[in-house]
């Protein structure tokens, strides 16, 4: 993926916010456990409670505002383009904004709303990861998301909502006192013991298990997606969804820090909240900006769509190759050996003619040139060359790059220029492909030849 300056600035901003949050957390660990007597006189660490509360309110309001803005943009884009994936993200951002609204209401102690919203806060949080997972699945898989198992993703949220509903049968005053942290009510009202137990189980156990489950789902989906695009494209820039991977890394870091903070007695909780709000603000801005301009790689007709030139590749029956080179998936193929040999010869002929220099070369384009379909072409590449399409094309590109780097006539050209001449769209992808085949970077290889 090629990062624009705006994208890089957003990513740097996220890192900065995460560092700020981490600094807050480290400082409170040291202070509360007496590990160090901090006497730093920087105003950053000696803010009065009033200033901290002010920043907490500002950052909470900013999260609500940004979430609502992106949610509206996603809904508009969804209705204009019928992009199913944006619907899930719009719902996720709507839920996130509602949660932060609840949070603000709780901390300003608006009694009537606080007692009413308390049982709804945990179910709302349990909706965020399932909605994010559905968004990831919808842009990495070529299948419809609203199926029988679709509603199971929301089962936990519904279950905890039902378990917390008994809270509403209590007197209003008792509800408010419980939410505001008054102790000693459980003996007179045993139902509060049940509510407290359910809430703690949800926060300390279920949320963590849910995160681990969806982290696993994300990893599996991303690996399968990477294999699919390597079957169909000779490049990965702009379609590798690496920004989603960075978002998941950020989620992991944030989740770990939050888990640590649960077991630490912090003197000023609002400082932690401010750092958390700031990190969330940067994270949702980064995610929202990329998602808004990310076109679906898989369309609903089981076809793969190239982002740059809208090349459509039929992948209905296309599966990633096995690591052991197994051809079991092609047992039902009716491709004859003679036809297979013919396609192989044509592949070699076309690639040797220099078609690999086309940086947007795709499986469908090559299949049309040969006069076959993408499924047969993929089968021949897998079985005869023991590679996928991405690996095959980039092998030809690297071989030409080696010839150009060795030639003294090309010393006037930079490595980037040679990469572009061979069909690579970026220096990073060139370095990666080159190193896999030669165990050396292009620059190091050129230096070794000269010496």
N, C-alpha and C positions, 0 to 999 in steps of 0.2 A: 504494500500500500504506500502511495506517495503522500506524505504529509504536507499540507499547506502551512503557511506561516500562522494563519489563524488557528489551525488545529494544534500546532506545536505550542502556541501561547496558552491555549486552553489546557493542554496536558501539563505544561509547566505550572499553570495556576493550580491545578489539582494537586500536584506534588507539593506545592507550597502550602496549600491548605492542610494536607495530610501531615506535613512536618509541624505546622503550628499546633494541630491537635495532639500530635505525639509529644511535643514539648510541654504542653499543658499537663498531659498525663504523667510524664516522667517527673515533672516538678512536684505533683501531688503525691506520687509514690514516695519520693524522698522526704517530703515534709511530714506526711502522715505516719511513716514508719520510722521517723527520726534517724534516717540514714545520713543525713547531712543537714547542717544548720545553714540554710540558705539566707544570705544577707545581700542578695543582689538588689541594687538600687534602681534597676531599670523600671521605668513606669509600666512596662509590659507585664511585670510580675507583681506590682503593688497597686493595681487598679482598685479603687474603692468598689464596694458592692453595688453602688448606684450605677457606676459606669459599666460594670459587668452585666448588670440587668439590662441596661440600655442596649449594649451590644447583642445580648441574647434576644431581645425583642426585635432588633433590626435584622439580625440574621434569620430568625424564624420567619419574619414577615417577608424577607427576600426569598426564602425557600418556597413559601406559599405562592408568592407572585410568579416566580420563575416556573414552578410546577404547573400553575394554571395556564400561563402563557403557552408553554410547550404542549399542554394537554389540548388547548384550543387549536393550535397549529396542527397537531396530529389528527384531530377529528376532521378538520377542514381538508387536510391532505387525504385522509381516508375516504371521505365522501366524494372528493374530486377524482381520485384515482382508483377507488375500490381496492385499496391496499390493505389486506387483512391484518398484516403484521402491525401497522400503525394503530389499529384499533386496540390491540393489547397494550401497547405502550401508552396510549391515551388513557386507558383505564388505570394503568399503573401510576401514572403521574397524577391523576385525579384522586386516587386513594392516598397517595403520598401527601398531597396538599391537604386533604381532609384530616389526616393524622396530625399534621403540624398545626392545623386549626384547633383540633382537640387539645393538643399540647399547650398552646397559648392560652386557651380558655381555662385549662387546669391551673396554670401558674398565676393567672390573675384572679383565681378563686371565685369565679362566677358560679355561685352555689347551685342554682337550679340546673344549669347545663352540666356542671361537673359531675353531679351524681347520675345524671341521665347518660352521659357519654362514657363513663368509666367501663361498663361491660363491652362497649363497642371498640375500644382502642386496640385490644389484643387481636380480635378477628381482623381488623383492618391491616395490622402488621403482617398477619399470616396470609394476606392476599398479595403482598408485594412480590415475593419471590416466584409464586406460581405464574403471575402475569408476565414477569420478566422472562421466565422460562418459555412461556407460550410465544412470546415475541421472538426469542432466539430460535425456537423450533420452526416458526413460520418462515423465517428468512434463510434457514439452512436446510430445510427438508422440502421435498416436492410432494407434499400431501396436504389434504385439508385438515385444519386443526379442530374444527367443531365436529367431533365424533363421539362415540360412546364413552371413551375414557376422558374426554375433555372436562367433564364436570367433576371428576374425581380430584382434580387439582384444587378445587375450592372446598373439599370436604372438611378439611381441618378447620378452616375459618368458620364454617357453619356449625361444626360440632362444638367449638369453644363458645360460640355465641349462644347456643342452646344451654350449655353448661353454666354460663354466667347469667342467664335470664332470671334465675331465682333471686338474684340480688335486688330485683325490682319489687319483690313482695315485702321487703323491709320498710319500716317507716322512713320517711324522707330525711328526718334529722339523723337517724342512724346511718343511712346511706352516706350522707355528707360527712359525718364524723369519721366513718371508716375510710373514705377516700382521702380525707385530709390527714390520715395517719394516727388517729386516736387509738390507743391500745386498751385492752381490757373489756372489749365489747363481745368477744367470742363466747364468754361464759353465759351471758344473757341471751345471745343470739347465735346458736350453734351453726346456723347457715353461713355465717361469716367465715367460720373455720373452713368450710367447704369451698367458698368463693376464693379465699386467700390461697388455699392449696391448689386449686385449678389454675389460678393466675400465676403462681410461682412455677408450677409444672410447665405452663405454656412458655414463660419467659426464659427459664433456666434450662429446660430440656427440649421441648418441642421445637422451639425456634432454631436451636442448634442442630437438631436432627434434620429439620426441614432444609436448612442451609447445606448440610453435608449431602443430602439426597440430590438437591438441585445443582450443586457443584459437580457431582458425578454425572448427572444428566447433561450438563453443559459440556463437560469434557468429552463425553462419548459423541455428542452431536457435532462438536467442533472437529474432532478427528475424522469422523465420517465425511463431513463437509469438505475438509481439506483433500481427502482422497478423491472425492467426486470432481472437484474443480481441476485436479491434476489429470483426471481422465479426459477432460474436455477442453482444457486451455493450455497454451504454451507459456502463459504468464500468470502471475498471481496478484499483481498490483491492482488495487481498488476493488478486488473481489475476494480477498482473503479474510476480510472482516477482522483484521487484527485489532481494530479498536474495541471490538467486543471482548477480546481476550484481555486487553488492558483494563477494561471496565470490570471484568470479573476479578482480576488481581486486586483492584481497588476495593471491591466488595469484601474480598477475603481479608485484606488488611484492616478494613473498618470493622468487620465483624470480630476479628481477634482483639482489637483494641477495646471494643465495647464489652466483650466478655471479660477482659482484664479489669475494666473499670467497675464491673458489677461486684467484684470481690474486694474493692478498695474503698475504705472509708474516706471520702473526700470532704474537706472542710467547706469548700465553696463549689457546690454542685453546678451552679450556673456557669462557671468557667468551663467545665467539661461540656456542658450543653452548647456553649458558644462555639467551642472548637468543633464539636460534632456538627452543628448547623452549618458552619462555614465549609467543612469538608463535604457534606451532603450537597450544598449549593454548587460547589465546583464540579462534583461528580455528575449531578443531574444535568448541568449545563454541557459538560463534555459528551455525555451519553445522548442527550437530546439533539445537540447540534449534528452529530454524526448520523443519528437515526433519521433525522428529518431529510437528509440529502442522500441517504442510502437507498438505492433502488433494490427491489427484490431480485435476488439472483435466481430463485426458483419461482416460476409462475405456476398457476393453478392447473395448467394443462400438461404437467409433467415434462416441461421443457426448461432448459437452462438458458437464461438470457444474459448475454454479454452486456456489461454496463456501457462500454464505449461505443460499440458499433451495432448493438442490438442483434448480434448473431444468435439465432435460436438453434439449440442443440437438443435433439430428442434423446432423453435419458430415461425413458420409461422402464426399459429393461437393462439399464446400465448399472453394474455393481462394481465396487472397488475390488482391485485384485488382492488376492491373498498374499501374505508375506512369504509363504513357501513356494509361490509360483504355481499353485494349484489351478487347474483348468476345469475343475468340477462344475463350475457355474455355466460352462458352455456345453454341457452334455446334450442338452436339448436343441442345440443349434443345428440348422440344416445347411451350414456352410461347408461345401465340399473341399477336399484337399487341393484340387486343381484351382478352384476359385480363390482359395486362401493363398496359394503360391502366387497367383496372378496379382492379387491385391498387395502382397508383400513386395513384389518387384516394382509395382507402380509407386508404392510408398518410397522406396529407396530412390527411384528415378526422380520423383518430384522433389524430394528433400535435397538430393544432390544437385538439383538445378538451382537451388538457392531460395526456395520458398520459405525456409525457416527464418530468413531475414525479415519477414513480415512480423512486426512485434505483436500484432493482433491475431496471429494465426490460431484458428480454433479447430476442433475436431470436425465440426460440421462443414467448415470451409474446405478442409482437406478431403472429406468424404465426397463432397460435390465435385471437386476437381477430378477425383479418381472415377467417380460414377458409381458409388456404392452408398450404403447407409452408415450412419455413425456407429451402430451396434456392431456390424460386421468389421468395420475398421478398428474399433476398439478391441475386438476379439483377436484380430490378427496381430495387433501391436502387443497385446498381453502374451499371446501364445508364442509368436515367432521371435519377437524381440525381447521378451521377458521384462518389459518395462511398461509404464503407462505413457500416455501421450505427452505429458509435460516433460518427463525424463528423456523421452526419445528426441523431441525437438531441441531441447536444451543441450543434449549431447552433441548434435550437429553444430549448434551455435558455439559451444565451447571449443570444439575441434577447430573451427575456423578462427576463433579468437587466439588459439595457441599458434596457428600458422602466422597470423598477423603480428603477434607479439614477438615471435622468433625473427621475423624479417626485419633487417636493419632499415629498410625503406620506410617502415612505419614508426620509427623512433620519434618522428615529429608529432605523432598523434598521442593524445592522452588516453588513459585507460577507459575513461568514460566515452570517448569518441569511438574507440574500438568496440566497446560494448554495444553502443547504438548501431554501429555498422553490422554487427552480427545478429541483431534482432532483439537484444535485451532492452527493456524499458527503463531500467534503473540500475545504478551502480551496485546497490545492495543485492539485487537478485542475480546480477552477474557474478559478484564475489561469491555468493552462496553456491551457485551452480558450478562455478569454476573450481572451487575448493573441494567440492564433493568428488569431482573426477580427477583432479590432479594433486589433492592434498596440499595445495598451496594457493595463496591469493594471487590474482593477476599481477599486482605490483611486485610481489616477491618473486614470482616466476620470471618476470621481465628482468629483474635485477640479477637473478641467478644466471640467465642466458648471457647477459652482458659481461658478467665476471668470468 
